[in-house]
Amino acid sequence: MSLTLRVLAPDQSVFDGSADEVILPSTTGQLGILPGHVSLLTALDFGVLRVREGNGWKAIALQGGFAEVDSDEVTVLVNAAELGSSINADAANRELEAATSAAAQFEGQPASTEKLKAQQELARARARLQATKL
């Protein structure tokens, strides 16, 4: 028994296939989905969605969205997503360093649009780098 997983971004279908297990980066923490899971709707954070197919794992970097689980079908609708295998690890590492530096400039400052953007870019860069390591 397996799950059907669809990961959809506004501009592309990132993944459409079978999975034995899915781990979602929900806004309340990591959420594991196995066949037979109860129906569920959850918000997703910036992070890495992990897909187990047999003995292997795939990673997909997500930039927030929603996931629905119903009758062994998992549908993930996100703002943007990338397969970890298509991300250049060196470039992702440089992006993380730049995002960390940019976010550090706002340390201790009150909330602002620029601070929020820097924090989102840092979360995006972290997710992209993590996705390259699976």
C-alpha positions in Angstrom: 0.0 0.0 0.0 1.4 3.4 -0.9 0.4 7.1 -1.0 -0.1 9.2 -4.1 1.8 12.5 -3.7 1.3 15.7 -5.8 3.4 18.8 -5.1 2.1 21.7 -7.0 3.5 25.2 -7.3 1.8 28.1 -9.2 4.2 27.6 -12.2 4.8 23.8 -12.2 4.0 20.4 -11.0 7.1 19.6 -8.9 6.3 15.9 -8.0 3.5 13.6 -9.0 3.9 10.0 -8.1 3.8 7.2 -5.4 5.4 7.4 -2.0 5.7 5.0 0.9 6.0 7.8 3.4 5.9 11.6 3.4 7.3 14.0 6.0 5.8 17.5 5.8 7.3 20.7 7.3 4.0 21.9 8.9 3.9 25.2 10.8 3.7 23.2 14.1 6.6 20.9 13.3 7.4 17.8 11.2 4.4 15.7 10.3 4.8 12.1 9.1 2.2 10.7 6.7 1.9 6.9 6.1 -0.7 5.0 4.1 -4.0 4.9 6.0 -3.5 8.3 7.6 -6.6 10.1 8.8 -7.8 13.0 6.6 -6.0 16.2 7.4 -5.5 19.8 6.2 -2.4 21.6 7.5 -0.4 24.8 6.8 3.2 24.3 5.7 6.2 26.4 6.6 9.4 27.0 4.7 11.2 23.7 4.9 12.0 20.4 3.4 9.4 17.8 2.4 10.8 14.3 2.4 9.5 11.5 0.3 10.4 7.9 0.9 10.1 5.6 -2.1 11.2 2.1 -1.2 14.6 2.4 0.6 15.4 5.8 -0.9 14.5 9.3 0.1 13.9 12.4 -2.0 13.9 16.0 -0.7 11.8 18.9 -2.0 12.5 22.5 -0.7 9.1 24.2 0.0 8.3 27.9 0.5 5.1 27.6 2.5 1.7 26.5 1.5 -0.9 23.9 2.5 -1.2 20.1 2.4 -4.3 18.0 2.3 -4.3 14.3 3.1 -7.4 12.3 2.1 -7.8 8.6 1.2 -4.0 7.9 0.8 -3.7 11.0 -1.5 -1.4 13.8 -0.4 -1.8 17.1 -2.2 0.7 19.8 -1.5 0.0 23.4 -2.8 3.0 25.7 -2.2 4.2 29.1 -3.2 7.3 27.7 -4.7 9.2 24.3 -4.6 12.4 22.7 -5.9 13.6 19.2 -6.0 16.7 18.8 -3.8 18.5 17.0 -6.6 18.2 20.0 -8.9 19.7 22.5 -6.4 23.4 23.4 -6.7 24.7 22.8 -3.1 27.6 25.4 -3.5 25.2 28.1 -4.7 22.7 27.2 -1.9 25.5 27.5 0.6 26.5 31.0 -0.7 22.8 32.0 -0.6 22.5 30.9 3.0 25.7 32.9 4.0 24.3 36.0 2.3 20.8 35.6 3.9 22.4 35.0 7.3 24.4 38.2 7.0 21.3 40.2 5.8 19.1 38.9 8.6 21.8 39.7 11.2 21.6 43.3 10.3 18.1 43.4 11.7 19.0 41.6 15.0 17.4 43.4 17.9 15.4 45.8 15.7 11.6 46.1 15.9 9.5 44.3 13.3 9.6 45.8 9.8 8.9 44.7 6.3 12.6 44.6 5.5 13.2 42.4 8.6 10.4 40.0 7.6 11.8 39.7 4.1 15.3 39.0 5.4 13.9 36.3 7.8 11.9 34.7 4.9 14.9 34.7 2.7 17.0 33.1 5.5 14.3 30.4 5.9 14.2 29.8 2.1 18.0 29.5 1.9 18.1 27.1 4.8 15.4 24.9 3.2 17.2 24.9 -0.1 20.6 23.9 1.4 18.9 21.2 3.6 17.2 19.7 0.5 20.6 19.2 -1.1 21.8 17.0 1.7 19.2 14.2 1.5 
